[in-house]
Amino acid sequence: MFRIVIVGGGLQGVEAVYLAHKAGWHVTLVDKHADCPASGMCDVFIHAYVTNKDDLPLSSNEIDFMIPALEDDAALAVLDSWTRDHAVPFAFDRGAYAISSSKVKSGKLFSRLNIPIPEPWPRGEYPMITKPSRSSGSKGIKIFTCPADMDGRILTSIASETFVMEEFLRGPSYSLEIIGCSGHYMPLQVTELFMDEVFDCKSVVAPAGLSQTFIDQFNEIAKHIAASLSLRGIMDVEVILNEGKLKVLEIDARLPSQTPTAVYWSSGNNMLYFLRNIFLLDKLIFDEHDKQPGDVRGVVYQHIHVRPELLEVAGEHLMSHAGPLHIRRDFFGADEAITNHREGANEWVATLIISAADRTSALEKRDAIVAEIRDTFHLGTYIDKTPPMLN
């Protein structure tokens, strides 16, 4: 059996473990937190800190492939060195990650490539949005509606390039993974992203409600960026459709969370197969495991939080501190759920994975599943918030 080690048991780790098991691989997970979310999903769990390569409790003879599922620069450097020393394939592109993990550096790349992006401060119009330069997800995001809202601290952070500021754009958001090496790149499936009130992704829907013209434009943007980075591996590109134009919000040259599972259920394509072939064979191989683009089902991937008398839809931060998660099949009508639900519990979280023949049917099925959960647990209150600036 193919043996994979995943380092990092947070939400990226959940994604990697989930897809590795769909591939039929044996999964060893390493994390410094004994109760990390992915610890309930792996075959073997190793509780360890990745701080010194000489102290890693791993045997290279028992590893066919390693995937990092964390964004700690020091830990990534240790893993990169250890895998080189032990000739273990490591799904990590140091150069591409160094640029994509910095919004300042990636912004300069977009400017050089003439990639359309939101206007940066001070050129852009208010409202403006600030984001930490070296943080993914919704952490640290703030909205400023006028110059008077800003204080000296945020201006200092922008000047020091620890934060970036750009105009806040209204419109639907979309994501696309592109994968490849040696100048050969393949965009995968575009998915649509839905955010909660703090700009954390609460739902992924596939196929995206986007015209083929825009999908083709998105594919070309992603290929242009990947080629400029000489990407080896995978990169996620997020855009917003604003006033008839796609504008790039950010890139991440690592296995993302959420969207790969939605793509797997919609298209049948498992991104870990491509990563394995790239880092073991140095080739982008489209093999028998993968379906041709266009042969897709409708999928909804959505996070929920159940408490007494309340069901809330919210971003993936719900899952971050829920303790060990596990897989449940046919979960109140959902095809699968990643959840900490236990019989008799009055508070729990779940990521619902829902598929149907097409997008509309999947959304209708999602609504029926939510209604079933509310009825079963007598949940009178339903909350599903969106970013305040979009109301």
N, C-alpha and C positions, 0 to 999 in steps of 0.2 A: 504494500500500500504506500502511496505517495505521502511523505511526512513533511508537514509544514510547521514552522514556528512563527507565531505572531507575537510581537512585543508591543504591549499596550492593550489594556482591557477596557478602555472607555468606549465611546460610541463608534470610533473608527474600528476598534477591535471587535465590537459586536458585528459590524458589517463584514469584516474579514473572516471571522469565525463562521458566520452564517453562510457565506458564499463558499468557503472551503469545504464545509460539510455538504453543501449542494453538489460540489465536485467529487464527493466521495473520498476526501483526503482525511488523514489523521492529523488532528490539531493539538499542538502544545502551545499554551498561552503563558506568557510571562508578564507580570505586573507587580508594582510595588504595593498595591492595595489588595488585601486578601479578599475583599468583598466587592471588587470591581464588577461592572455590569456583565462583561463577557465571561466571567469566571464560572457562571452556571451553564455555559453553552459548550465549553471545550472538552476534549478527551482527557487532557492532562493539564493541570494548572501548577505553575511554579511561582511561588511568592518570592520575588527578588527585586532588588534595586539595580538598575542599569547605570552604574557609576564608574566601574573599572572593568576593562575587558578581561583582565586576569581573574576576576571573581565571578564571571558569568557561569551559572550552573548548567551548562549545556555541553553536549558531546556532538562534535561536528559529524561523527559517523552515523548519527541518528537523525540528521537533518538533510532534507532534499532542497529546501527552499525557505527563505525567511522574508517576512513582510513586516515593516515597521508600521505601527498604528498609533503613533504619538507624534507630538510636535515639540519635543524637547531637544534643543540643539545639542546639548551635551550628551544626552543619551544616544542621539542619532550618530554622533561622531564616534562614540564607543562601539556601537553596533557596526558601523561602516568599517572600522578598523578590524574588529573581531572577525567579521565575515571575509575580509580580504586575507587575513592571516590564515584562516581555515578553509579557504576556497569554497565557501558556502554562497550560492547565488542569493543576492540581496536586492529586493525590489525598491531601489532608492536611487534617484538621480540627484546627486549632490548639487550640481550646478543649477539645474532647473528649480530645485527646491529653494535654493538661496535667493533666487529672484522672486519666485511666486509667494514665498512666506513673508515678503516685505511689500506692503502696499506702495511704499515710496519707490522701491526699485521696479516693481511691476508697472507702476504708473509711468515711469520714465521709459520703460520698454514700449508701452502702448503709444506714447507720444512719438517715439522714434519710428514706429511701424505705421503711424497714421491710423491707429485703431480708434474708432469712435468711443468716447467715454464721457461721463458727466463732467461738466466744466468744474475745474478745481477752484478753491478759494485762492485769491479774492476775486477772480473773474466771474465766477458763477453767480446766479441770482438766488436770493433767499426764497424758501427755506434751504438751509444747508445741513448736511449730515456729517458728523465726525465719527471716525473709526480708528481704533488702535492699529498702527501700521503692522504689527506682528501678532495679530490675533485673528483667528477665523471665527465664524459664527456671529452671534449677536452681542457678545460681551463688550461692554464699554461704549456702545453706540449711543449718540445723543443727537437731538435735533435742535437747531437754532432757527427761529423764525425771523430774526432781524439782528443787526449788529449789536443792539443794546443788550441782547441776551448773553453775549459772549463776555467772558472774563479773562483776566491776564493769564490765568493758568492754562486755559485751552490754547491761547495764542502762543504761549511759551512751548507747549507740547507740539504745536504745528511747526514752529520754527526749529525745534530740535528733531523733527521728523519722527517723533514717537507716535504722533497721531497725524492722520490726513483729514482734510475737509473738502467736500465737494457738494455741488448742488443736489438737492433731494429731488429725484425724478419719480413721477407717478406712472404706473403701468404694470403689466404682468411681468413676472420674472421667470426665466428659463435657465436650465442647466444642461450642459453637454460634456460628456467625457470623451477625450480623444486619446488614442493609445498608439504606440508605435516605436520605431527605432530606425537608425541609419537612414533618415530621410523619408521613410515610408510611414504614413500616418493615416489612421482610420478613425473618423468620427463615429461614435456609436449613436445612441438614441437620445433625442431631445426630450426632456421632461419639464413639466411646469411646476413651479414652486409657489407655495402659499405660506405667508408669514403670519405670526401672531403679533400681539400688540407691542412686543419688544424686538421685533424683526428677527425672531428665531423661526426657522422653518418648521411648520406644524404638519404640512401635508405635501406629498409629491404625487403628481398625477401624470399618467402616461396612457396613450400618446399625448403629446403637448397639443394644446389648441392653437397651433401655429401653422400658417400657410406654408406650402412647399417652397415658395419663393424665399420666405424668411429662414426656413430650415437650411436651404442651400447657402444663403448668406452666412448663417451661423457656422455651418461646416467650414466654409472658406476662412472665416475669421479664426476659428480654432486651429486649422491647419497652418495658417500663416504664423500664429504665435508659437505653435509646437516646433515648426521648422526653424524659427529664429532662435529658439532655445536648444536646438539639437536634442530634443526630448528623447529620453530613453525610458520608457515606462508609460505612466498614465498621468493625465492632467485634466482637471475639472475647470470648465469655463462657465461663469455665470453672467447673464446679460439681463437687461431690462428693455422692453419694447416701449419706447416713449415717442409719442407724436410721429409714428410711422417709421422710426429708426431703431435698430438694435444698438445698444450701447453696453460695453463691457464694464461690469462692476468689479470682478476680481477673478483671479486664477489660483489654483492650488495644484502643485505638482506632487500629488500623493493620492492614495486611495481615499476617496471621500466617504462620508456616511450618507445613508438614506437613498440617494439616487441609484447606486449600483444594484440594490435589491429590487427597486422598482423596474429598472431596465431588465433585470433577469426575469422577473415575472411577466413582463410585457413582451419582450423579444426572444427570451430563452438564452440570451447571450450572457455568459458568466465572465466578468472582467478578469477574474483570477486565472482563467485558462490563458488569456492573452498575456498576462503578466508572466506566468510560468514560461511560456514559449519564448518571450523576449529575453528573460534573464537566464534561461537555461540553454536556449538554442540560438539566441541573438537574431530571432526572426519573428515577424508578425505573421502568425499563421491563423487562417480562418479554417477551422477543422470541423469534424463531424458533430461536435458538441454545439455548434453555433448555427443559428438560423439566419437566413438572409434578411436584410433590412426590408421593412414593409410587412413582414409576416408577424403582426403584433396583436396583442390583446389589450383591453383596457385594464388599468391597474390604479388603485388608490392605496397609498402608504401613509398612514395617519396616526398621530400620537394622541392618546386620551388619558385623562386622570379621573379616576372614580373615587369620590368621597361620599360620606353620608348625605343623601338627598341631592347630590351634585355630580354631573358629568361635564368635564371641561376638555375642550380641544386646545392644545397648546404646543409650543415648540419642543424640539428634541431634548431641551434641558430637563424636561420631565423625567427622562430615562437615565440621566447622568448619575443621580444619587439614589437610585431605587434598589441598590443592592444587586446580587446575582440575578440575572434574567434567565428565562428558559423559553423553549418553543412549545406552543400549543397549536395543534391542528384543529380545524373546524371550530374556531373560537367564536361562539355566538353567531355563526354564519360566515365569519371571515375565514379565508382559506388557511391562513396561519396568523399567529400573533407572537410577538416577542414581549414577554410580560413577567411580572413578579406576582401575578395573581395566584392566590391559594384559596382553597375552599373555605368559606366562612369569613374571609377577610372583608372588612368594610372600607378599606382604602387600598388602592392598587393602581398601577399604570400599565399601559399596553401600547405597543405599536401594532396597529391592525394592518394586515396585508390582504388586500381584497382584489380579486380579478374577475373579469367577465369578458364577454365577447368584444365589447368596445368601450370607449371612454364613458359614454352616456350611461350604459348599463352598469359599469363599475361604480359610478357616482350614485346611481339609484340604489345599488346594493349596499353601498356604504351607509346611506341614509336609513335603510331598513335595519342594518346591523346596530347602528346607534340607537334606533328606536327600540330594538329588542333588548339591548343592554339596559336602557333606561327603564323599560317595563319590568325586566327581571329583578332589578335592584331598587325599584321604586324611587327613581331619581327625578324629582320634579323640576330641578333647575338645570338648564343647559347653557353653557358659556362657550362661545367661539368668537374670540376677538381678533380684529385686524389692526395693523398699525394706525395710530390715531390720525396721521396726516393723509391717510387714504380714505377716511370716512366721509 
